[in-house]
Amino acid sequence: MSMQAHVAELERRHQALDRELKEAMARPATEETRITDLKRRKLHLKDEITRLKSSTLH
């Protein structure tokens, strides 16, 4: 898999987590631990995307 394809896949997963997080936050019965986990996973993907993009620039 090329670097660009890998970054594109990570961005797709990040967007999917964003949608899932918004849906979870809209439901009052969602446990706080679930929301925290989604936020953590989303941030991890964002950090990885940023790292990969910056490494391809150098």
Secondary structure, 3 states (H helix, E strand, C coil): CCHHHHHHHHHHHHHHHHHHHHHHHHCCCCCHHHHHHHHHHHHHHHHHHHHHHHHHHC
